[in-house]
């Protein structure tokens, strides 16, 4: 069996990269997690982003108005 390693480096002095690192470290199997992300990217699966709080407030306002 031939295994290829591709290390990922995080600059933990950068707040954005630190957040990525901390999120990734919550996984029990980092390698499998990254492979699933790559697979989803290959399949064109989009990630749903959470609705911003201001958008929720605006939606509630419009629903109450109607």
Secondary structure, DSSP 8 states (H G I E B T S, - for coil): -----------TTSHHHHHHHHHHTTSS-HHHHHHHHHHHHHHT--------HHHHHHHHHHHHH-
